[in-house]
């Protein structure tokens, strides 16, 4: 066979080898991280839940989700083992003073944006509501009384417009 013909296959096999090698390294690092957990360590699960390790077993971990609330998880469900400073910052809010820029409070809901002004009485708040009914026809349209007169005479709209 010609070496030029074999070159794409060799490159493909080499790329596959490198990809599987890096994936195996990541899996080994994750397994090592899970094996280094100790009771009292803060963790994040692959679902994004933060908890504290209470007990370690062969394939499972007993986690304290909240004070007095425990759950059993598979070791493979542990996404990251956090150091104490990062766990306390995320879970307990320690050190968040640097993140408070203006001290401005953003409301959780939009009710403060829709409430009437404190000076205004209740009648004026009804006036501020939007009328969702149909608007009157244009100024050149005939009033409703004229329409009822045409229908009572038995004429259609086309006949009335022709006059």
Secondary structure, DSSP 8 states (H G I E B T S, - for coil): --HHHHHHHHHHHHHHHHHHHHHHHHHHHHHHHHHT--TT-EEEETTS-EEEEEEE-SSEEEEEEETTEEEEEEGGGEEEEE-HHHHHHHHT-TTGGGG-SS-----SSSHHHHS--TTS-HHHHHHTS---S-----TTS--HHHHHHHHHHT--HHHHHH-
